[in-house]
Amino acid sequence: MRCRAIVVLVASVALMLAACGGDHGVTGPPIADIDNKPPYGPGVEVGKSYDYVLYTHCGIEWARIDGVWWHAVPIDDGNGNPPSGWGNPYNAGELVVMDDFTAVYSSGRDNNVEFKRTNNVKAPFVCQ
């Protein structure tokens, strides 16, 4: 059931992007604004595993978790895209908030990222 929900969510986002006429002018991850419930919106539980669709189009650096933006050491292919093995523009995986300041996202054996909480409530980047 969980995989079906992720597939439906990713397919819905793909359809929305296609309806917008492509990829021009993408200004942040719309996936994080579709649902303001945990883990994207406020109310995450420490130690609980959540399905999470990470926006990766301009590399892996930011994630909206618990209603604020969390930051990771940037990961990209050297050209501002996600590295090989990651989905683009999104990557479906799991997120665990380890404590009030650290969250870990994973999707497969080698796709793991540690995010640190910030106080940013607005997307701190513009992706073109």
C-alpha positions as protocol buffer text, in pm:
chain_id: "A"
residue {
  index: 1
  type: MET
  ca { x: 0 y: 0 z: 0 }
}
residue {
  index: 2
  type: ARG
  ca { x: 284 y: 240 z: 86 }
}
residue {
  index: 3
  type: CYS
  ca { x: 450 y: 190 z: -255 }
}
residue {
  index: 4
  type: ARG
  ca { x: 118 y: 254 z: -431 }
}
residue {
  index: 5
  type: ALA
  ca { x: 79 y: 584 z: -243 }
}
residue {
  index: 6
  type: ILE
  ca { x: 429 y: 694 z: -344 }
}
residue {
  index: 7
  type: VAL
  ca { x: 367 y: 601 z: -707 }
}
residue {
  index: 8
  type: VAL
  ca { x: 37 y: 792 z: -710 }
}
residue {
  index: 9
  type: LEU
  ca { x: 203 y: 1096 z: -550 }
}
residue {
  index: 10
  type: VAL
  ca { x: 497 y: 1098 z: -792 }
}
residue {
  index: 11
  type: ALA
  ca { x: 263 y: 1044 z: -1090 }
}
residue {
  index: 12
  type: SER
  ca { x: 42 y: 1331 z: -974 }
}
residue {
  index: 13
  type: VAL
  ca { x: 339 y: 1566 z: -950 }
}
residue {
  index: 14
  type: ALA
  ca { x: 464 y: 1456 z: -1293 }
}
residue {
  index: 15
  type: LEU
  ca { x: 124 y: 1533 z: -1441 }
}
residue {
  index: 16
  type: MET
  ca { x: 119 y: 1876 z: -1275 }
}
residue {
  index: 17
  type: LEU
  ca { x: 463 y: 1958 z: -1414 }
}
residue {
  index: 18
  type: ALA
  ca { x: 364 y: 1838 z: -1760 }
}
residue {
  index: 19
  type: ALA
  ca { x: 51 y: 2055 z: -1746 }
}
residue {
  index: 20
  type: CYS
  ca { x: 273 y: 2356 z: -1675 }
}
residue {
  index: 21
  type: GLY
  ca { x: 445 y: 2303 z: -2007 }
}
residue {
  index: 22
  type: GLY
  ca { x: 770 y: 2154 z: -1888 }
}
residue {
  index: 23
  type: ASP
  ca { x: 1049 y: 2239 z: -1655 }
}
residue {
  index: 24
  type: HIS
  ca { x: 1112 y: 2607 z: -1725 }
}
residue {
  index: 25
  type: GLY
  ca { x: 1094 y: 2838 z: -1426 }
}
residue {
  index: 26
  type: VAL
  ca { x: 1070 y: 2573 z: -1153 }
}
residue {
  index: 27
  type: THR
  ca { x: 1088 y: 2773 z: -831 }
}
residue {
  index: 28
  type: GLY
  ca { x: 1129 y: 2523 z: -555 }
}
residue {
  index: 29
  type: PRO
  ca { x: 976 y: 2190 z: -479 }
}
residue {
  index: 30
  type: PRO
  ca { x: 600 y: 2185 z: -529 }
}
residue {
  index: 31
  type: ILE
  ca { x: 588 y: 1839 z: -368 }
}
residue {
  index: 32
  type: ALA
  ca { x: 646 y: 1998 z: -28 }
}
residue {
  index: 33
  type: ASP
  ca { x: 343 y: 2221 z: -70 }
}
residue {
  index: 34
  type: ILE
  ca { x: 96 y: 1955 z: -182 }
}
residue {
  index: 35
  type: ASP
  ca { x: 37 y: 1829 z: 169 }
}
residue {
  index: 36
  type: ASN
  ca { x: 110 y: 2033 z: 480 }
}
residue {
  index: 37
  type: LYS
  ca { x: 89 y: 1722 z: 700 }
}
residue {
  index: 38
  type: PRO
  ca { x: 392 y: 1544 z: 848 }
}
residue {
  index: 39
  type: PRO
  ca { x: 658 y: 1489 z: 741 }
}
residue {
  index: 40
  type: TYR
  ca { x: 642 y: 1800 z: 517 }
}
residue {
  index: 41
  type: GLY
  ca { x: 426 y: 2005 z: 752 }
}
residue {
  index: 42
  type: PRO
  ca { x: 439 y: 2044 z: 1131 }
}
residue {
  index: 43
  type: GLY
  ca { x: 394 y: 1752 z: 1367 }
}
residue {
  index: 44
  type: VAL
  ca { x: 669 y: 1501 z: 1285 }
}
residue {
  index: 45
  type: GLU
  ca { x: 748 y: 1241 z: 1549 }
}
residue {
  index: 46
  type: VAL
  ca { x: 1111 y: 1178 z: 1641 }
}
residue {
  index: 47
  type: GLY
  ca { x: 1213 y: 823 z: 1550 }
}
residue {
  index: 48
  type: LYS
  ca { x: 916 y: 756 z: 1320 }
}
residue {
  index: 49
  type: SER
  ca { x: 981 y: 656 z: 958 }
}
residue {
  index: 50
  type: TYR
  ca { x: 788 y: 853 z: 692 }
}
residue {
  index: 51
  type: ASP
  ca { x: 752 y: 805 z: 318 }
}
residue {
  index: 52
  type: TYR
  ca { x: 918 y: 1111 z: 167 }
}
residue {
  index: 53
  type: VAL
  ca { x: 946 y: 1237 z: -190 }
}
residue {
  index: 54
  type: LEU
  ca { x: 1258 y: 1453 z: -208 }
}
residue {
  index: 55
  type: TYR
  ca { x: 1295 y: 1728 z: -467 }
}
residue {
  index: 56
  type: THR
  ca { x: 1628 y: 1662 z: -639 }
}
residue {
  index: 57
  type: HIS
  ca { x: 1612 y: 1860 z: -964 }
}
residue {
  index: 58
  type: CYS
  ca { x: 1890 y: 2107 z: -877 }
}
residue {
  index: 59
  type: GLY
  ca { x: 2088 y: 1863 z: -666 }
}
residue {
  index: 60
  type: ILE
  ca { x: 2024 y: 1746 z: -313 }
}
residue {
  index: 61
  type: GLU
  ca { x: 2053 y: 2024 z: -56 }
}
residue {
  index: 62
  type: TRP
  ca { x: 1716 y: 2125 z: 92 }
}
residue {
  index: 63
  type: ALA
  ca { x: 1411 y: 1940 z: 226 }
}
residue {
  index: 64
  type: ARG
  ca { x: 1091 y: 2073 z: 383 }
}
residue {
  index: 65
  type: ILE
  ca { x: 1037 y: 1879 z: 704 }
}
residue {
  index: 66
  type: ASP
  ca { x: 812 y: 1960 z: 1000 }
}
residue {
  index: 67
  type: GLY
  ca { x: 706 y: 2290 z: 843 }
}
residue {
  index: 68
  type: VAL
  ca { x: 1059 y: 2433 z: 800 }
}
residue {
  index: 69
  type: TRP
  ca { x: 1347 y: 2389 z: 555 }
}
residue {
  index: 70
  type: TRP
  ca { x: 1631 y: 2157 z: 652 }
}
residue {
  index: 71
  type: HIS
  ca { x: 1976 y: 2174 z: 491 }
}
residue {
  index: 72
  type: ALA
  ca { x: 2227 y: 1909 z: 387 }
}
residue {
  index: 73
  type: VAL
  ca { x: 2580 y: 1930 z: 259 }
}
residue {
  index: 74
  type: PRO
  ca { x: 2506 y: 1970 z: -114 }
}
residue {
  index: 75
  type: ILE
  ca { x: 2522 y: 1661 z: -331 }
}
residue {
  index: 76
  type: ASP
  ca { x: 2513 y: 1692 z: -711 }
}
residue {
  index: 77
  type: ASP
  ca { x: 2678 y: 1569 z: -1028 }
}
residue {
  index: 78
  type: GLY
  ca { x: 2892 y: 1880 z: -1068 }
}
residue {
  index: 79
  type: ASN
  ca { x: 2636 y: 2040 z: -1300 }
}
residue {
  index: 80
  type: GLY
  ca { x: 2363 y: 2113 z: -1047 }
}
residue {
  index: 81
  type: ASN
  ca { x: 2174 y: 1788 z: -1108 }
}
residue {
  index: 82
  type: PRO
  ca { x: 2129 y: 1494 z: -873 }
}
residue {
  index: 83
  type: PRO
  ca { x: 2406 y: 1234 z: -891 }
}
residue {
  index: 84
  type: SER
  ca { x: 2369 y: 911 z: -1085 }
}
residue {
  index: 85
  type: GLY
  ca { x: 2130 y: 674 z: -911 }
}
residue {
  index: 86
  type: TRP
  ca { x: 1893 y: 947 z: -792 }
}
residue {
  index: 87
  type: GLY
  ca { x: 1560 y: 1035 z: -950 }
}
residue {
  index: 88
  type: ASN
  ca { x: 1514 y: 1371 z: -1122 }
}
residue {
  index: 89
  type: PRO
  ca { x: 1316 y: 1588 z: -1045 }
}
residue {
  index: 90
  type: TYR
  ca { x: 1203 y: 1374 z: -748 }
}
residue {
  index: 91
  type: ASN
  ca { x: 1328 y: 1074 z: -557 }
}
residue {
  index: 92
  type: ALA
  ca { x: 1098 y: 860 z: -342 }
}
residue {
  index: 93
  type: GLY
  ca { x: 1239 y: 725 z: -17 }
}
residue {
  index: 94
  type: GLU
  ca { x: 1204 y: 727 z: 359 }
}
residue {
  index: 95
  type: LEU
  ca { x: 1275 y: 995 z: 616 }
}
residue {
  index: 96
  type: VAL
  ca { x: 1345 y: 956 z: 986 }
}
residue {
  index: 97
  type: VAL
  ca { x: 1373 y: 1259 z: 1214 }
}
residue {
  index: 98
  type: MET
  ca { x: 1645 y: 1147 z: 1453 }
}
residue {
  index: 99
  type: ASP
  ca { x: 1609 y: 1436 z: 1701 }
}
residue {
  index: 100
  type: ASP
  ca { x: 1501 y: 1803 z: 1698 }
}
residue {
  index: 101
  type: PHE
  ca { x: 1793 y: 1899 z: 1475 }
}
residue {
  index: 102
  type: THR
  ca { x: 1876 y: 1600 z: 1251 }
}
residue {
  index: 103
  type: ALA
  ca { x: 1681 y: 1403 z: 991 }
}
residue {
  index: 104
  type: VAL
  ca { x: 1805 y: 1121 z: 767 }
}
residue {
  index: 105
  type: TYR
  ca { x: 1663 y: 1055 z: 421 }
}
residue {
  index: 106
  type: SER
  ca { x: 1734 y: 726 z: 244 }
}
residue {
  index: 107
  type: SER
  ca { x: 1629 y: 554 z: -75 }
}
residue {
  index: 108
  type: GLY
  ca { x: 1842 y: 256 z: -152 }
}
residue {
  index: 109
  type: ARG
  ca { x: 2179 y: 137 z: -39 }
}
residue {
  index: 110
  type: ASP
  ca { x: 2386 y: 441 z: -143 }
}
residue {
  index: 111
  type: ASN
  ca { x: 2129 y: 722 z: -140 }
}
residue {
  index: 112
  type: ASN
  ca { x: 2146 y: 858 z: 213 }
}
residue {
  index: 113
  type: VAL
  ca { x: 2148 y: 1222 z: 321 }
}
residue {
  index: 114
  type: GLU
  ca { x: 2160 y: 1386 z: 663 }
}
residue {
  index: 115
  type: PHE
  ca { x: 1963 y: 1710 z: 694 }
}
residue {
  index: 116
  type: LYS
  ca { x: 2003 y: 1973 z: 967 }
}
residue {
  index: 117
  type: ARG
  ca { x: 1712 y: 2189 z: 1081 }
}
residue {
  index: 118
  type: THR
  ca { x: 1704 y: 2561 z: 998 }
}
residue {
  index: 119
  type: ASN
  ca { x: 1451 y: 2829 z: 1086 }
}
residue {
  index: 120
  type: ASN
  ca { x: 1359 y: 2897 z: 720 }
}
residue {
  index: 121
  type: VAL
  ca { x: 984 y: 2873 z: 661 }
}
residue {
  index: 122
  type: LYS
  ca { x: 1010 y: 2989 z: 298 }
}
residue {
  index: 123
  type: ALA
  ca { x: 1203 y: 2798 z: 33 }
}
residue {
  index: 124
  type: PRO
  ca { x: 1563 y: 2927 z: 61 }
}
residue {
  index: 125
  type: PHE
  ca { x: 1641 y: 2869 z: -306 }
}
residue {
  index: 126
  type: VAL
  ca { x: 1516 y: 2913 z: -659 }
}
residue {
  index: 127
  type: CYS
  ca { x: 1572 y: 2624 z: -899 }
}
residue {
  index: 128
  type: GLN
  ca { x: 1565 y: 2700 z: -1272 }
}
